[in-house]
Amino acid sequence: MGRNETHDPARKSWVESANAAGTDFPIQNLPYGVFSTPGSDHRVGVAIGEMILDLTALESAGTLRPAGSRTVFAAGALNPFMALPQTVWAETRAAIARLLDAGEGDRSAPLVRQAEATLHLPFFVRSYTDFYASKEHATNVGTMFRDPDNALMPNWLHMPIGYNGRASTVVASGTPIHRPNGQLKGPDDATPRFGPCEKLDFELELGAVVGTPTTMGHPISAAEAYDSIFGYVLLNDWSARDIQVWEYQPLGPFQSKSFATSISPWVVTREALEPFRTPAPEREKPLLPYLYEDGPNNFDLALEVELAPAGGGPTVISRTNHKFMYYSSALQFVHHASSGCAMETGDLLGSGTISGPGPGTLGSLLEITWNGRDPISVAGGTRRFLEDGDGVRFTGRCTGDYEIGFGACEGTILPAVDFGRA
């Protein structure tokens, strides 16, 4: 698509907080979300500084009509809008930018303070697929559980590895997460037992949100896949490592991943991220032709993880970047559709854990503590894995001629539900 007037670094908004240094939501960002205020239904909005522009109200008033006579912002989810043609996404983004522009904007446009609103899951998650696309993460895990010489499985350098997860337990940032129960079996145990997870972990990921659907039986190119992605969210694929190690052979993760996946409430559009595209790392082996990329599809997106024990302040335990990912979201999309699998509006593709090549750039406690061997220091103590009351917070920011952010993806761990009283 390339850059256009919505990427102008000199552009300012009449919403003063959008021009403040350090804001996640300047006029160059304009991410979409769903919100409510006391006594209101769910409405679609765009984040601008500390405010939300109410698109549902603008559509009702006739000021903004992306689909003509048909409403797309009245359903309390982004899916109807995301299903519109890509040209409409661009036209709507440009129209919103004009409304908020310091020079030509409409200062009577309906705004709500973010601090006075409740943010919700921004779209109906049609299905959820999680990938395993960071070479550093896959190498670390393979080294940990196999050996360094066979860290990567033979297929890993040839295709994006993924599995189908549970859309029903994808939740909005801020939703508390109960520690899962499951079957546990230590290496010296004769039989498994059932109980609360003892090695609860987070996974730092980027989620791609599908806008344009594909036709069953029809594969697409990487360029088409990139353009079909409506936007991106921060994603925490909470993981029960001890449940996983017992269950994952031969078919992969199941209960260890299905209990919760958190996403940030603002969908940062693919168009907003255009200036921050960056190439994937150099390939170790040539990819098959159907995985050919004719441009850079990763993002120079700096990511940070904070861990805050109950009653304690946050400690930054990881700083990494999406640019390290071996397989882009576009290639994950291509591979997913290559068999003829139909991709639907609202499908969510998790990148897999984002880990970098050096110390301090790892995207899970499994790696940071090397499966609990090397505890880390946090406020008031140490951690090998997550304890009840711990809060985890992801943030992400792109920096260039200007900065845009994703907001936060947060969750707090609650105790497991007693299975006898569930």
C-alpha positions as CSV (number, residue, x, y, z in Angstrom):
1,M,0.0,0.0,0.0
2,G,2.8,2.4,0.8
3,R,2.8,5.6,2.8
4,N,0.2,8.3,2.4
5,E,-1.0,11.5,4.0
6,T,-2.1,9.6,7.2
7,H,1.6,8.9,7.8
8,D,2.7,12.6,7.7
9,P,4.9,13.0,10.8
10,A,4.1,16.8,10.9
11,R,0.4,16.2,11.2
12,K,-1.2,17.2,14.5
13,S,-4.7,16.8,16.1
14,W,-7.0,19.2,17.8
15,V,-7.2,16.6,20.5
16,E,-4.2,18.0,22.5
17,S,-3.3,14.8,24.3
18,A,-2.7,13.1,20.9
19,N,0.2,15.5,20.4
20,A,1.9,14.9,23.8
21,A,5.3,13.2,23.9
22,G,5.0,9.5,24.8
23,T,1.4,9.0,23.8
24,D,0.6,5.6,22.2
25,F,-2.2,7.2,20.1
26,P,-1.1,10.1,18.0
27,I,-3.1,11.0,14.9
28,Q,-0.8,8.8,12.8
29,N,-2.0,5.7,14.7
30,L,-5.8,5.7,15.0
31,P,-6.4,2.1,16.3
32,Y,-9.9,0.6,16.5
33,G,-11.5,-0.8,19.5
34,V,-14.8,-1.5,21.3
35,F,-15.9,0.4,24.4
36,S,-18.8,1.2,26.7
37,T,-19.6,3.8,29.3
38,P,-22.0,3.4,32.2
39,G,-25.4,2.6,30.9
40,S,-24.4,2.4,27.2
41,D,-24.2,-0.5,24.8
42,H,-20.9,-1.6,23.3
43,R,-19.7,0.9,20.7
44,V,-16.9,1.1,18.1
45,G,-14.3,3.8,18.6
46,V,-10.8,5.0,17.6
47,A,-8.1,5.9,20.2
48,I,-6.8,9.4,19.9
49,G,-4.5,10.5,22.7
50,E,-6.3,10.1,26.0
51,M,-9.7,10.1,24.2
52,I,-11.9,7.8,22.1
53,L,-13.6,9.0,19.0
54,D,-17.1,7.4,19.0
55,L,-17.5,5.9,15.5
56,T,-20.9,4.4,16.3
57,A,-22.2,7.9,17.1
58,L,-20.7,9.4,13.9
59,E,-22.2,6.6,11.8
60,S,-25.6,7.1,13.4
61,A,-25.4,10.9,12.7
62,G,-24.5,10.2,9.1
63,T,-21.0,11.9,9.4
64,L,-19.1,8.7,8.7
65,R,-20.8,5.9,6.6
66,P,-18.2,3.4,5.4
67,A,-20.9,1.0,4.0
68,G,-23.4,3.6,2.8
69,S,-26.9,2.9,4.0
70,R,-25.8,-0.2,5.9
71,T,-24.4,0.3,9.4
72,V,-21.1,-1.5,10.4
73,F,-20.3,0.2,13.7
74,A,-23.6,-0.6,15.5
75,A,-22.9,-4.3,16.2
76,G,-20.4,-3.7,19.1
77,A,-17.7,-5.5,17.2
78,L,-15.3,-4.7,14.4
79,N,-16.1,-7.7,12.2
80,P,-18.7,-6.0,9.9
81,F,-16.2,-3.2,9.2
82,M,-13.3,-5.5,8.8
83,A,-15.3,-7.5,6.2
84,L,-15.5,-4.4,3.9
85,P,-13.1,-4.0,1.0
86,Q,-9.6,-2.9,1.8
87,T,-10.1,0.3,-0.1
88,V,-12.9,1.2,2.4
89,W,-10.5,0.6,5.3
90,A,-8.1,3.2,3.8
91,E,-10.9,5.7,2.9
92,T,-12.3,5.5,6.4
93,R,-8.9,5.9,8.1
94,A,-8.3,9.0,5.9
95,A,-11.7,10.4,6.8
96,I,-11.1,9.9,10.5
97,A,-7.7,11.6,10.3
98,R,-9.4,14.6,8.6
99,L,-12.0,14.8,11.4
100,L,-9.3,14.9,14.0
101,D,-6.8,17.1,12.1
102,A,-5.7,20.3,13.9
103,G,-6.4,22.4,10.8
104,E,-9.4,21.0,9.0
105,G,-11.0,18.8,11.8
106,D,-14.4,18.9,13.4
107,R,-14.0,19.9,17.0
108,S,-17.6,18.9,17.7
109,A,-16.8,15.2,17.0
110,P,-18.1,12.9,19.8
111,L,-15.2,12.1,22.2
112,V,-15.1,9.9,25.4
113,R,-12.3,9.8,27.9
114,Q,-10.5,6.5,27.9
115,A,-10.3,6.7,31.7
116,E,-14.1,6.8,31.9
117,A,-14.7,3.9,29.4
118,T,-14.6,0.1,29.7
119,L,-12.7,-1.5,26.9
120,H,-13.9,-4.9,25.5
121,L,-12.8,-7.6,23.1
122,P,-12.6,-5.6,19.9
123,F,-13.8,-8.3,17.5
124,F,-15.5,-11.6,17.5
125,V,-12.7,-14.2,17.2
126,R,-13.9,-16.5,14.4
127,S,-11.0,-18.9,15.1
128,Y,-7.6,-18.8,16.6
129,T,-4.3,-20.4,15.4
130,D,-1.0,-20.1,17.3
131,F,2.3,-20.4,15.5
132,Y,5.9,-21.2,16.6
133,A,7.7,-18.7,14.4
134,S,10.7,-17.4,16.4
135,K,13.9,-19.3,15.6
136,E,15.4,-18.2,18.9
137,H,12.4,-19.4,20.9
138,A,12.2,-22.7,19.1
139,T,15.9,-23.3,19.5
140,N,15.8,-22.5,23.2
141,V,12.9,-24.9,23.8
142,G,14.4,-27.6,21.7
143,T,17.8,-27.3,23.5
144,M,16.0,-27.4,26.8
145,F,14.0,-30.6,26.1
146,R,16.1,-32.4,23.5
147,D,19.7,-31.3,22.9
148,P,21.5,-28.4,21.2
149,D,22.4,-30.4,18.1
150,N,18.8,-31.3,17.5
151,A,17.1,-28.2,18.8
152,L,15.0,-27.5,15.7
153,M,12.8,-30.2,14.3
154,P,13.6,-31.0,10.6
155,N,10.5,-29.2,9.3
156,W,11.0,-26.0,11.2
157,L,13.2,-24.2,8.7
158,H,10.8,-25.0,5.9
159,M,7.4,-23.9,7.1
160,P,5.7,-21.9,9.8
161,I,4.6,-24.5,12.5
162,G,1.2,-23.9,14.1
163,Y,-1.7,-25.5,15.8
164,N,-5.4,-24.6,16.2
165,G,-6.2,-23.1,19.6
166,R,-9.4,-22.2,21.4
167,A,-11.2,-19.0,20.2
168,S,-13.7,-19.3,23.1
169,T,-11.1,-18.4,25.7
170,V,-9.6,-15.4,23.9
171,V,-10.3,-12.5,26.3
172,A,-9.7,-8.8,26.5
173,S,-6.8,-7.3,28.4
174,G,-7.5,-6.9,32.1
175,T,-9.5,-10.1,32.4
176,P,-8.3,-12.1,35.4
177,I,-6.9,-15.6,34.6
178,H,-7.5,-18.6,36.8
179,R,-4.6,-20.9,37.2
180,P,-5.5,-24.0,35.2
181,N,-6.0,-27.5,36.5
182,G,-4.7,-30.5,34.5
183,Q,-2.8,-33.8,34.5
184,L,0.7,-33.5,35.8
185,K,3.4,-36.1,35.8
186,G,7.0,-35.6,36.9
187,P,9.9,-37.6,35.3
188,D,10.1,-39.9,38.3
189,D,6.3,-40.4,38.8
190,A,4.8,-43.8,37.9
191,T,1.4,-42.3,37.1
192,P,0.0,-38.8,36.6
193,R,-2.1,-36.8,39.1
194,F,-4.7,-34.1,38.6
195,G,-4.2,-30.6,40.1
196,P,-3.3,-27.0,39.6
197,C,-0.5,-26.1,37.2
198,E,2.8,-25.5,39.0
199,K,4.7,-24.0,36.0
200,L,2.4,-21.3,34.8
201,D,3.9,-19.0,32.1
202,F,3.2,-16.2,29.7
203,E,4.1,-16.0,26.0
204,L,4.8,-12.6,24.4
205,E,3.2,-12.6,21.0
206,L,1.8,-10.4,18.2
207,G,-1.6,-11.3,17.0
208,A,-2.6,-10.7,13.4
209,V,-6.4,-10.1,12.8
210,V,-7.7,-11.3,9.4
211,G,-10.0,-8.8,7.6
212,T,-10.4,-10.0,4.0
213,P,-11.5,-13.7,3.9
214,T,-10.2,-16.2,1.5
215,T,-12.1,-18.8,-0.6
216,M,-11.9,-22.4,0.4
217,G,-9.7,-24.3,-2.0
218,H,-7.8,-21.1,-3.2
219,P,-4.3,-20.3,-1.8
220,I,-3.0,-16.8,-1.8
221,S,0.4,-15.0,-2.1
222,A,2.3,-13.3,0.7
223,A,1.5,-9.9,-0.8
224,E,-2.3,-10.8,-0.8
225,A,-2.0,-12.1,2.7
226,Y,-0.3,-9.0,4.0
227,D,-3.0,-6.8,2.5
228,S,-5.7,-9.0,3.9
229,I,-4.6,-8.5,7.5
230,F,-6.7,-5.7,9.0
231,G,-4.5,-5.1,12.0
232,Y,-2.5,-6.4,14.9
233,V,-2.8,-6.8,18.7
234,L,-0.5,-7.7,21.5
235,L,-1.2,-11.3,22.6
236,N,-0.4,-13.3,25.7
237,D,-0.9,-17.0,25.1
238,W,-0.8,-18.1,28.7
239,S,0.9,-21.5,29.0
240,A,0.9,-24.3,31.6
241,R,4.3,-25.8,31.0
242,D,4.0,-28.9,33.3
243,I,0.6,-29.8,31.8
244,Q,2.1,-29.3,28.3
245,V,5.1,-31.5,28.7
246,W,3.0,-34.5,29.7
247,E,0.2,-34.0,27.1
248,Y,1.9,-32.6,24.0
249,Q,3.1,-35.9,22.4
250,P,2.0,-36.9,19.8
251,L,-0.5,-34.2,18.8
252,G,0.8,-31.1,20.4
253,P,-0.6,-28.6,23.1
254,F,-4.2,-29.0,24.2
255,Q,-5.3,-28.2,27.8
256,S,-2.0,-26.5,28.5
257,K,-2.9,-23.7,26.1
258,S,-6.7,-23.7,25.8
259,F,-7.5,-22.1,29.2
260,A,-6.8,-18.4,28.3
261,T,-5.3,-16.1,25.6
262,S,-5.3,-12.4,26.3
263,I,-5.2,-9.6,23.6
264,S,-4.8,-5.9,23.8
265,P,-8.0,-3.9,23.3
266,W,-6.8,-1.7,20.4
267,V,-6.3,-3.1,16.9
268,V,-3.5,-1.2,15.4
269,T,-4.1,-1.2,11.6
270,R,-1.8,-2.7,9.1
271,E,-1.8,0.7,7.4
272,A,-0.6,2.5,10.5
273,L,2.3,0.1,10.7
274,E,3.4,0.6,7.1
275,P,6.3,2.9,7.9
276,F,7.8,0.4,10.3
277,R,8.0,-2.7,8.0
278,T,11.4,-4.5,8.2
279,P,12.8,-7.6,6.6
280,A,12.9,-11.0,8.3
281,P,16.2,-12.5,9.4
282,E,18.3,-14.2,6.7
283,R,17.0,-17.6,5.8
284,E,19.1,-20.6,6.8
285,K,17.4,-22.7,4.1
286,P,15.5,-21.6,1.0
287,L,11.8,-21.6,1.4
288,L,9.5,-23.2,-1.1
289,P,8.2,-20.8,-3.8
290,Y,4.7,-20.5,-2.3
291,L,6.3,-18.8,0.7
292,Y,8.1,-16.2,-1.4
293,E,7.9,-12.6,0.1
294,D,8.5,-9.7,-2.3
295,G,8.8,-7.2,0.5
296,P,9.5,-6.8,4.2
297,N,6.6,-8.1,6.3
298,N,8.0,-7.9,9.8
299,F,7.8,-4.8,12.0
300,D,10.4,-2.8,13.9
301,L,8.2,-3.1,17.0
302,A,9.9,-2.8,20.4
303,L,8.2,-5.0,23.0
304,E,8.4,-5.0,26.8
305,V,7.2,-7.4,29.5
306,E,6.6,-6.3,33.2
307,L,5.9,-8.7,36.0
308,A,4.3,-7.3,39.2
309,P,3.8,-9.5,42.3
310,A,0.7,-8.9,44.4
311,G,1.4,-5.8,46.5
312,G,4.7,-5.1,44.6
313,G,5.7,-2.8,41.9
314,P,6.5,-3.9,38.3
315,T,9.8,-5.2,37.2
316,V,10.8,-5.2,33.5
317,I,11.9,-8.8,32.7
318,S,12.2,-8.7,28.9
319,R,12.8,-6.2,26.1
320,T,12.6,-7.7,22.6
321,N,11.5,-6.8,19.1
322,H,9.1,-8.3,16.4
323,K,11.8,-7.8,13.8
324,F,13.5,-11.0,15.0
325,M,10.7,-13.3,13.9
326,Y,11.8,-15.9,11.3
327,Y,8.3,-16.1,9.8
328,S,6.1,-13.0,9.4
329,S,2.3,-13.0,10.0
330,A,1.9,-12.8,6.3
331,L,3.8,-16.1,5.8
332,Q,1.8,-17.7,8.6
333,F,-1.4,-16.6,6.7
334,V,-0.1,-17.9,3.4
335,H,0.8,-21.3,4.9
336,H,-2.5,-21.6,6.7
337,A,-4.4,-21.0,3.4
338,S,-2.1,-23.0,1.2
339,S,-3.9,-26.3,1.7
340,G,-7.2,-24.6,0.6
341,C,-8.2,-23.7,4.2
342,A,-10.7,-20.9,4.2
343,M,-9.6,-17.9,6.3
344,E,-12.5,-15.9,7.8
345,T,-13.0,-12.3,8.9
346,G,-12.0,-12.2,12.6
347,D,-9.6,-15.1,12.4
348,L,-6.7,-14.5,14.9
349,L,-3.1,-15.7,14.1
350,G,-0.7,-15.7,17.1
351,S,2.9,-15.2,16.1
352,G,4.2,-17.6,18.7
353,T,6.6,-16.4,21.4
354,I,8.8,-13.5,20.3
355,S,12.3,-14.0,21.6
356,G,15.5,-12.3,20.5
357,P,19.1,-13.5,20.1
358,G,20.6,-12.0,23.3
359,P,20.1,-11.9,27.1
360,G,17.1,-10.0,28.2
361,T,15.2,-10.5,24.9
362,L,13.3,-13.7,25.8
363,G,9.5,-13.8,25.6
364,S,8.6,-16.4,28.2
365,L,9.6,-17.4,31.7
366,L,10.4,-20.9,30.4
367,E,13.3,-19.4,28.6
368,I,14.1,-16.5,31.0
369,T,14.5,-18.9,34.0
370,W,15.6,-21.9,31.8
371,N,12.7,-24.0,33.0
372,G,13.0,-22.8,36.6
373,R,16.7,-23.5,37.0
374,D,17.7,-19.8,37.2
375,P,15.1,-17.7,39.2
376,I,14.8,-14.0,38.4
377,S,14.5,-11.1,40.9
378,V,11.2,-9.2,41.1
379,A,9.8,-6.8,43.7
380,G,9.8,-8.6,47.0
381,G,11.3,-11.9,45.9
382,T,12.1,-14.2,43.0
383,R,10.2,-16.0,40.3
384,R,10.7,-19.2,38.4
385,F,7.1,-19.3,37.1
386,L,4.0,-17.2,37.8
387,E,2.5,-17.3,41.2
388,D,-1.1,-16.4,42.2
389,G,-1.6,-12.6,42.4
390,D,1.1,-11.9,39.8
391,G,0.3,-9.4,37.1
392,V,1.8,-9.5,33.7
393,R,1.8,-6.5,31.3
394,F,2.9,-6.3,27.7
395,T,3.5,-3.1,25.8
396,G,4.7,-2.4,22.3
397,R,5.9,0.7,20.5
398,C,7.2,1.6,17.0
399,T,9.6,4.4,16.7
400,G,10.7,6.3,13.5
401,D,9.7,9.8,12.3
402,Y,7.1,9.5,15.0
403,E,6.0,6.9,17.6
404,I,2.9,4.8,17.8
405,G,2.0,2.3,20.5
406,F,-0.4,-0.6,21.1
407,G,-1.6,0.2,24.6
408,A,-1.2,-2.6,27.0
409,C,-2.1,-6.3,27.2
410,E,-2.5,-7.2,30.9
411,G,-3.7,-10.1,33.1
412,T,-3.5,-11.1,36.8
413,I,-3.3,-14.7,38.0
414,L,-6.1,-16.0,40.2
415,P,-5.9,-19.2,42.2
416,A,-7.1,-22.4,40.5
417,V,-10.7,-23.4,41.0
418,D,-11.0,-26.4,43.2
419,F,-12.1,-29.1,40.9
420,G,-14.4,-30.7,43.5
421,R,-16.4,-27.5,43.6
422,A,-16.1,-26.3,40.0
